[in-house]
Amino acid sequence: MSSVEQRLERVILDLAGARGPAKSICPSEAARAVGGEGWRELMDPARSAARRLAARGRVVVTSRGQELSPAEEWRGPIRIRTTESG
C-alpha cells in the first residue's frame, strides 16, 4: 500500500472518529486533507480507502442512508462513518 493510501485511511479514521458514529464524512474531506489543491485526483483512492476500512469493519459506508457492502460496486455519492468500536 502506498503512503498516500495509508494517509487516506488514517485521515478517514481520524475525521470519522472525531464526528462519532452518529455522523458521517464525505470521502472528499479526506481527499482534501491529504491532497490539498490536487484533492480531486484522490477521490477514487479515497473511496478505495473507505472500501478497505469497511472490509476490515473499521467504518460503515452508506449511500442514501443505506449501508453498502464493501464487496459490491458503489455508485453515486457515499458517506463514511465510524463504527461503534471504530
Protein Blocks (a to p, Z undefined) as FASTA:
>chain_A
ZZklmmmmmmmmmmmmmnopmbccdfklmmmmmnmmmlmmmmmmmmmmmmmmmmnopacc
deehiacdfkbccedjddddddfkZZ
